[in-house]
């Protein structure tokens, strides 16, 4: 096995499930999540069921194993610069059959994809060149290029580390915050989801000019949080973000399972027809392709607030595990209020749910770490995890998985005081 190990997470159980499995190669130990792109193949499972023959499905979708080779021409491993953007040039060599696309990534986030088109029908042995302007953050940047086949699986990837040294001018990132909270639902009302998303918005706005050049916010609460409005906002709000920016999506309200998976209960949703008028988890997957650093906050386990309908309560007892897990695979930072076994607890004294109370207090300075006056992502995660347990006397435990890969986002500064 080579020295390049793919990033990601081979995890079809819980968000943290992959941490319990490791792979030993010689004297080196690697997490199972690093082999997701090779062995996580739902396309093979689907075809095997259709054909009724596992070996035939494997043969159709994996042979030949690698259809192209890929390598960096410029820059090379360890390249140093003070520039915020550099021109990256890669070459591929056709080994067999066609590839579907080539994707450029920086620190796990996609920054560009090129369809192979006519190039994919090039002769065996021929070499093609691809280039793109790539943004860099101060410090180490992992640059990756991936070739994907028509089935969507990664055929080959290559990566290098490029270092952006601190220049005389340091640009501040922009923050984009979209908060969606439904409290006044006609069938399943809650107390604090709307206040939760607007309360966090207020705290984040105070960071304009400190951590962020500008703070752009949008909230959809109660009557504003219709299916149409939510789908439009999810699709368009984060479009202006750039790779160094931070994008935060906060979803608070009821989430319910249906026969078609998890759905968020919009203000205009009928609980009995969620597959028609709720918002499916598929809709939220758009955040996986945002070029900025993405933080997903989820507070939807409010089943304990449903007291007169056991069917609805059962539907609301599960977290949106599937889309949160997929978000984690794409290096989206996930903080969820509770596990599927816990309820999200609210308290009139706080004026919020425990999860939001901890977030607000942490950003307001309680999560400041050893570097005085700074709230980093890693500090906030630790603070929220422990504070929620403390506030609820261990009745509620947040789901805050560790990022897959090399932890580039741990040092993100979210607030200064």
C-alpha positions in Angstrom: 0.0 0.0 0.0 1.4 3.4 -1.0 2.1 6.5 1.2 -0.9 8.5 0.1 -3.9 7.7 2.2 -7.3 9.0 1.3 -9.2 11.2 3.7 -12.9 10.8 4.6 -14.8 8.5 6.9 -15.9 5.0 6.3 -18.9 5.2 8.7 -22.4 3.9 8.1 -23.2 3.5 11.7 -23.1 6.6 14.0 -21.2 9.8 13.5 -18.4 8.5 15.8 -18.5 4.9 14.8 -15.3 4.9 12.7 -13.1 5.8 15.6 -13.4 2.3 17.0 -11.8 0.6 13.9 -8.1 0.9 12.8 -6.1 -0.6 10.0 -2.5 -1.7 10.5 -0.1 -1.5 7.5 3.3 -2.7 8.6 4.2 -0.7 11.7 1.8 2.1 10.9 -1.7 2.4 12.2 -4.4 4.3 10.2 -8.1 5.0 11.0 -10.6 3.1 8.9 -12.1 6.5 7.7 -9.0 7.0 5.5 -10.1 4.1 3.3 -13.6 5.4 2.7 -13.0 6.3 -1.0 -11.8 2.7 -1.7 -14.1 0.5 0.3 -17.3 2.5 0.9 -19.1 1.4 -2.3 -22.9 1.7 -2.1 -22.9 1.6 -5.9 -21.6 -2.0 -5.8 -24.2 -3.0 -3.2 -27.0 -1.5 -5.4 -25.8 -3.3 -8.5 -25.2 -6.6 -6.7 -28.9 -6.5 -5.5 -30.0 -5.7 -9.1 -27.9 -8.4 -10.7 -28.1 -11.0 -7.9 -24.4 -11.6 -8.3 -21.8 -9.8 -6.0 -18.7 -10.8 -8.0 -20.3 -9.6 -11.3 -21.1 -6.3 -9.7 -17.6 -5.8 -8.4 -16.2 -6.7 -11.8 -18.4 -4.2 -13.6 -17.7 -1.3 -11.3 -14.1 -1.8 -10.3 -12.2 -3.2 -13.3 -9.9 -1.8 -14.4 -9.0 -0.6 -10.9 -7.4 2.7 -11.8 -8.3 4.3 -15.1 -5.9 7.2 -14.9 -2.7 8.2 -13.1 -2.5 11.8 -11.8 0.3 13.9 -10.5 1.2 17.5 -9.6 3.4 19.5 -12.0 3.3 22.8 -10.2 3.7 23.5 -7.3 5.7 20.7 -5.6 5.5 19.2 -2.1 6.5 21.8 0.6 6.2 24.9 -1.7 6.1 28.1 0.3 4.5 31.4 -0.7 3.0 34.6 0.8 0.3 34.8 -1.9 -3.3 34.1 -1.1 -3.9 32.3 -4.4 -1.6 30.2 -6.6 -1.9 28.5 -10.0 -2.0 24.7 -9.7 -1.1 22.5 -12.6 -1.7 18.7 -12.7 -1.4 16.1 -15.4 -3.2 12.8 -15.9 -2.3 9.8 -18.0 -5.0 7.6 -19.5 -4.6 3.9 -18.4 -7.9 2.5 -19.5 -11.5 3.5 -20.1 -12.9 6.9 -19.4 -13.0 9.1 -16.3 -16.0 11.3 -15.4 -14.5 14.3 -13.6 -11.5 15.8 -11.9 -11.9 17.6 -8.6 -9.6 20.1 -6.9 -9.7 20.4 -3.1 -8.0 22.5 -0.4 -8.0 21.2 3.1 -10.9 18.8 2.3 -13.1 21.4 0.7 -13.9 21.3 -3.0 -12.8 24.4 -4.9 -13.4 23.3 -8.5 -14.5 20.4 -10.6 -13.9 19.8 -14.3 -15.8 17.4 -16.4 -13.6 15.2 -18.5 -15.7 15.5 -21.6 -13.8 14.8 -24.8 -10.6 14.4 -22.8 -12.0 11.2 -21.3 -12.0 9.5 -24.7 -8.3 10.2 -25.2 -6.0 7.4 -26.4 -4.4 5.0 -23.9 -1.1 6.4 -22.7 -1.9 10.0 -23.6 -1.4 12.8 -21.1 -3.8 15.7 -20.4 -3.1 18.9 -18.4 -5.4 20.7 -16.0 -4.8 23.9 -14.2 -6.8 26.1 -11.7 -6.3 29.1 -9.4 -6.4 27.7 -5.8 -6.9 29.9 -2.7 -4.6 29.3 0.3 -5.0 29.9 4.0 -2.2 31.0 6.2 -0.2 28.0 7.3 -0.3 24.4 5.9 -2.7 23.7 3.1 -3.4 20.2 1.8 -4.0 20.4 -2.0 -5.7 17.3 -3.4 -6.9 16.3 -6.9 -9.3 13.4 -7.5 -10.4 11.5 -10.5 -13.9 10.1 -10.3 -15.5 7.5 -12.6 -19.1 7.4 -13.8 -20.2 5.5 -10.8 -18.9 8.4 -8.6 -16.1 6.4 -6.9 -12.6 7.9 -6.6 -10.4 6.2 -9.2 -7.2 7.9 -8.2 -6.0 10.9 -6.1 -2.8 12.7 -5.4 -2.0 15.3 -2.7 0.7 17.7 -1.6 1.2 20.2 1.3 1.7 23.9 0.3 2.6 26.5 3.0 1.3 30.0 2.9 3.5 32.2 5.0 2.1 35.2 6.8 2.5 38.3 4.8 2.1 41.9 5.7 -1.6 41.9 5.1 -3.9 39.3 6.6 -7.4 39.3 5.1 -10.3 38.8 7.5 -12.8 36.2 6.4 -16.5 36.8 6.1 -19.1 35.0 8.2 -22.4 33.8 6.6 -25.0 32.6 9.1 -28.4 31.1 8.2 -30.7 30.2 11.1 -33.9 28.3 10.7 -36.1 27.9 13.7 -39.8 26.7 14.0 -41.5 27.1 17.4 -45.1 28.1 16.6 -46.0 25.0 14.6 -49.8 24.4 14.6 -49.5 20.7 15.4 -46.3 20.4 17.4 -45.4 23.7 19.0 -42.2 24.4 20.9 -40.9 27.3 23.0 -37.5 28.3 22.0 -36.3 27.3 18.5 -37.0 30.8 17.0 -35.3 32.5 19.9 -32.4 30.2 19.7 -31.5 31.0 16.1 -32.1 34.8 16.5 -30.1 34.8 19.8 -27.1 33.2 18.2 -27.4 35.6 15.3 -27.1 38.5 17.7 -23.9 37.1 19.2 -22.3 36.5 15.9 -23.1 40.0 14.6 -21.0 41.4 17.4 -17.9 39.8 15.8 -18.0 42.0 12.7 -14.8 43.9 12.6 -13.2 41.6 15.1 -12.8 38.2 13.6 -14.7 38.8 10.5 -14.6 41.5 7.8 -18.4 41.3 7.6 -21.1 39.2 9.2 -24.0 38.4 6.8 -27.0 36.8 8.4 -30.5 35.5 7.5 -33.0 33.9 9.8 -36.2 32.2 8.9 -38.4 31.8 12.0 -41.9 30.4 12.5 -44.2 31.7 9.7 -41.2 32.6 7.6 -39.8 29.1 7.8 -42.0 27.6 5.1 -40.8 24.8 2.8 -40.5 27.1 -0.1 -38.5 29.8 1.8 -36.2 27.2 3.4 -35.4 25.5 0.1 -34.7 28.9 -1.6 -32.4 30.0 1.3 -30.4 26.8 1.4 -29.9 27.0 -2.3 -28.9 30.6 -2.6 -27.7 32.2 0.7 -24.2 30.7 0.8 -23.4 31.3 -2.9 -21.1 34.3 -2.2 -18.8 32.4 0.2 -15.1 32.0 -0.5 -12.7 29.3 0.7 -11.5 31.3 3.7 -14.9 32.3 4.9 -17.1 30.6 7.5 -20.6 29.4 6.8 -22.9 28.4 9.7 -26.2 26.7 9.3 -28.4 26.3 12.4 -31.5 24.2 12.2 -33.8 24.2 15.3 -37.3 22.7 15.6 -38.8 19.3 15.1 -37.1 16.7 12.9 -39.0 13.5 12.1 -38.4 10.2 10.4 -40.6 9.1 7.6 -40.5 6.1 5.3 -38.3 8.2 3.1 -35.9 9.2 5.8 -35.4 12.3 8.0 -37.5 15.4 7.3 -37.4 18.8 9.0 -40.8 20.0 10.1 -41.4 23.4 8.4 -44.0 25.9 9.6 -46.5 24.9 6.9 -45.8 21.1 7.1 -48.6 18.6 7.9 -47.0 16.0 10.2 -49.0 13.3 8.4 -47.6 14.3 5.0 -44.0 15.2 5.7 -42.7 13.6 2.6 -44.7 16.1 0.6 -44.4 19.3 2.6 -41.5 18.8 4.9 -37.8 19.4 4.0 -35.9 16.2 3.3 -32.3 15.8 4.5 -31.3 15.6 0.9 -32.0 19.4 0.6 -29.4 20.2 3.3 -26.7 18.2 1.5 -26.1 21.4 -0.5 -23.8 22.6 2.4 -21.4 19.8 1.5 -20.3 21.7 -1.6 -19.9 25.2 -0.1 -16.3 26.3 -0.6 -16.0 27.9 2.9 -15.4 26.2 6.2 -18.9 25.0 7.1 -20.4 24.5 10.6 -23.7 22.7 10.9 -25.7 23.2 14.2 -28.6 20.9 14.7 -31.2 21.0 17.5 -34.1 18.9 16.4 -34.6 16.2 19.0 -37.6 17.7 20.8 -39.6 14.5 21.0 -40.2 15.1 24.8 -42.3 18.1 23.9 -44.9 15.9 22.2 -47.2 14.6 24.9 -50.4 13.7 23.2 -49.4 11.6 20.2 -47.2 8.6 20.6 -46.8 8.1 16.8 -45.4 11.6 16.4 -43.2 11.3 19.5 -41.7 8.1 18.1 -41.1 9.8 14.7 -39.3 12.7 16.5 -37.0 10.5 18.7 -34.2 10.1 16.1 -31.6 12.7 15.2 -30.9 13.4 11.5 -28.0 11.0 11.6 -27.8 10.4 7.9 -27.3 13.9 6.6 -25.1 14.8 9.6 -22.9 11.8 8.9 -22.6 12.7 5.2 -21.8 16.3 6.2 -19.0 15.0 8.5 -17.6 13.0 5.6 -17.3 16.2 3.6 -15.4 17.9 6.5 -18.4 19.9 7.6 -18.1 20.6 11.3 -21.1 19.1 13.0 -22.5 20.0 16.5 -25.8 18.4 17.3 -27.8 19.1 20.5 -28.2 15.5 21.6 -28.1 11.9 20.5 -31.1 10.2 19.2 -31.7 8.6 22.6 -31.8 12.0 24.4 -34.3 14.9 24.4 -33.3 18.5 23.8 -34.0 20.2 27.1 -35.4 23.8 27.4 -35.5 25.9 30.5 -37.4 29.2 31.1 -34.5 30.4 33.3 -32.1 30.2 30.3 -34.6 31.5 27.7 -33.1 28.9 25.4 -32.5 25.3 25.0 -29.4 23.9 26.8 -27.6 23.5 23.5 -28.0 27.2 22.4 -27.4 28.5 25.9 -24.0 26.7 25.8 -23.2 28.0 22.3 -24.0 31.6 23.2 -22.2 31.6 26.5 -19.2 29.9 24.9 -19.0 32.5 22.1 -19.5 35.3 24.6 -16.2 34.3 26.3 -16.8 31.3 28.4 -15.0 29.1 25.8 -11.9 31.2 25.7 -8.9 28.9 25.8 -5.3 29.3 26.9 -4.8 32.0 24.2 -6.4 34.9 26.1 -9.5 36.4 24.5 -9.8 33.9 21.7 -12.6 31.3 21.1 -11.3 28.6 18.8 -13.5 25.9 17.3 -11.9 23.2 19.4 -12.4 25.3 22.5 -16.1 25.8 21.7 -16.7 22.1 21.0 -15.2 21.1 24.3 -17.1 23.8 26.2 -20.5 23.0 24.6 -20.1 19.3 25.2 -19.4 19.7 28.9 -21.7 22.7 29.6 -24.8 20.9 28.1 -24.2 17.9 30.4 -23.8 20.3 33.3 -26.9 22.3 32.6 -29.0 19.1 32.2 -27.4 17.1 34.9 -26.2 14.6 32.3 -29.7 14.1 30.8 -28.5 15.4 27.5 -25.3 14.7 25.7 -24.4 16.7 22.5 -23.2 14.8 19.4 -20.0 16.5 18.4 -17.9 14.2 16.3 -14.2 14.8 15.6 -13.3 15.8 12.1 -12.0 13.2 9.8 -8.5 13.7 8.4 -5.8 16.0 9.7 -7.8 18.5 11.7 -7.2 21.6 9.7 -10.2 23.4 11.2 -9.4 23.0 14.9 -7.5 26.3 15.0 -10.4 28.3 13.4 -11.0 31.4 15.5 -14.7 32.0 15.9 -14.7 34.9 18.3 -12.5 37.5 20.0 -13.0 39.3 23.3 
